[in-house]
Structures are given as C-alpha cells and as structure tokens.
Amino acid sequence: MNLSVELAPHFGRELILRNPVMAASGTFGFGREYANLIDIQRLGAIVSKGTTLRPRAGNKTPRIAETPAGMLNSIGLQNPGVRRVIREFAPVWETWKVPVIVNIAGDSVEEYAKVAGLLDEVPGVAGLELNISCPNVAAGGMAFGVDPLLAAEVTRAVRSATSLPLIVKLSPNAHDIVAVACAVVEAGANAVSLINTLVGMAIDVEARRPVLGNVVGGLSGPAVKPVALRMVYQVAGAVGVPVIGIGGISTARDALEFFMAGASAVQVGTANFVNPQAMIGIIDGLTSWMGSHGVEDLREVIGVARPLVQPT
C-alpha cells in the first residue's frame, strides 16, 4: 500500500514523505527528545520546535493548563535561537531518514527572512514551516496570520530568502482563513498547514486569577478538531497546493476524516503528550484501514468527502 505524499509538487526541491503522519511543532521538541521513546524513523516527517533569530526565554509560568478535551499552552516560543539549532541539531537530523522541517518565527518580516536565509542549504533541514499563527507572543506571530496582506508579505520575503520547500501555518483566529491561505499560496507557499491553536484561557476560582502566567494561551486537543476539520475542508477547496491538517488528531480515524476533507497529510500534536506512541498507532491504523477497505493508495481517499470529488 502506498502512503507516500509529496508536499512541494512542481517545485525545484522535493519534499516527499514515506507516509502522511507528521509530528507537529512545539509538541515534539527537536526530535531527539522522543528518539528513545518511539521509532521516529517510521514517521512521515518531524516539524521542529519554533525557532527564532535570537534565543527566547518564553513566557512566565505557569505555561500549561489541562482543559476538558484539550489543553492550553502559553510557552511563548522558548528556543535556543537559530544558530544554535544549526550547530547542535541539524548535524543529528542529517543522519536520520525521517525529514525534519524547521518551524520558524519572528517579530518582523526581516527577522523571518533572516532565519530562513540562515537555514537555507543547511544539511539535515528538509523544509521550513512558517509560523505566522502563534497566539502566545506579543510581537509578530499571529499578527501576520490574521491579515492576508501581511501574511503574503512575510511569505514573499521568506520565499525570496530560501530555496527550501515552504509550508505556511495558518491561524484559526483569522477572520477569513481562506483569504489568508490564498494570499500565502500566491506569494510562494508550497503547502499550507492548519490549524494552529485557538485563543483561550482558564481561571483558578480559588486564587481568583488566570491560571496561565500569560493570562491567555493556545487551546489544542480533541476539543478543536471539529473547527480544524471545517477549516481544512474550506481551504482545501480554495488552494491548489497540499493542505496539512492539524487539530485534535489522535487516531487513524481522526486522520482519515482530515484526508477525506482534502488534507494530503496530518500533524499530530497534543496527543503526543498523552501517548508518545500515538503517531505510530495512527500509521499502523491507516495501513489496517486501507487493507480492510481495498484501498491501495491513500490518494484514493483524499477529498472524497467533498462535493463532485470521486475516488481515483
């Protein structure tokens, strides 16, 4: 059975995954953290923790709060900076078979482009995911992701700075996520991933204060899956590039819903905290489902839930 997927078709540099199950940024560190827990080489790809031009300490604690059917986080893009990532992590990635895509963020268009330029041609870096949708930082982040013009501007700048395949991660907090998706594709994105977290908060009724040190944070987990699925369905019908579905995916059946809505691949995030073996289970579950339903190529089911789309 064929589970492979190409995320940068008609582009000079290929980004081909052996299967469509990817580790989502911010939930899998830089890959090494899970290397002793699961066989990471079985994954379709790993998307690294968000990386910025300079090191970031992140937001004040507490940074994580459990919610019904999900979790809130306000990490604030804590990371060691792109130069250290290149120096310490890229040489390890180069020895792996699984492709590693670096998630990048910045406070300005110029910072995004600078980070992308530094990562260009670095052995071990298979592609970039442009994070214009983080709700947990004061500058940059989601500000770019909610405005089609700003989203296109930063995408265009990064596209000019790198020859790597480029994925743009979209915010569910945008007024019109389809307009943003179309804008970044026109500006040079090879694929789009969605959704990032929804903005939410929790209050400690005994302390009478917000639970998170940052007051608000990003909501993820099964609670956001219906929203994510709807947005993937909408965006997949509007753009001509691969769509990567994210949001509440923890089983093969969850992933199949996103494929049938039009996604070519999926990213798994919060489920990794609950069950480090979740992605392996999804890969095995997809293979089992395809075998029991006579599906030889996963592409046969991509978009089948859409109007006028029939299996190939």
Secondary structure, 3 states (H helix, E strand, C coil): CECCEECCCCCCCCCEECCCEEECCCCCCCCHHHCCCCCHHHCCEEECCCECCCCECCCCCCCEEEECCEEEECCCCCECCHHHHHHHHHHHHCCCCCCEEEEECCCCHHHHHHHHHHHCCCCCCCEEEEECCCCCCCCCCHHHHCCHHHHHHHHHHHHHHCCCCEEEECCCCCCCHHHHHHHHHHCCCCEEEECCCEEEECEECCCCEECCCCCEEEEECHHHHHHHHHHHHHHHCCCCCCEEEECCCCCHHHHHHHHHHCCCEEEECCHHHHCCCHHHHHHHHHHHHHHHCCCCEHHHCCCCCCCCCCCC
